[in-house]
């Protein structure tokens, strides 16, 4: 899922690097340049406009993941909401 991504947004970078096999594998192959934390994306989403952005959640409550994804898409201007 992460291969071919231009940007990977994670909730917490250090946690992802410890717990997510998918992120760990990606970093081994490609480095950390394309990984950012959700908080950084939320502050300045226009700085991270890319064609293929993946949000990698580390678990928790699914509703939180949906809400975070919605906010990301809205800030990117994808949802059509004002």
Beta strands, then each sheet from edge to edge (+ up, - down):
strand 1: 7-10
strand 2: 35-37
strand 3: 53-56
sheet 1: 2+ 1+ 3+
end
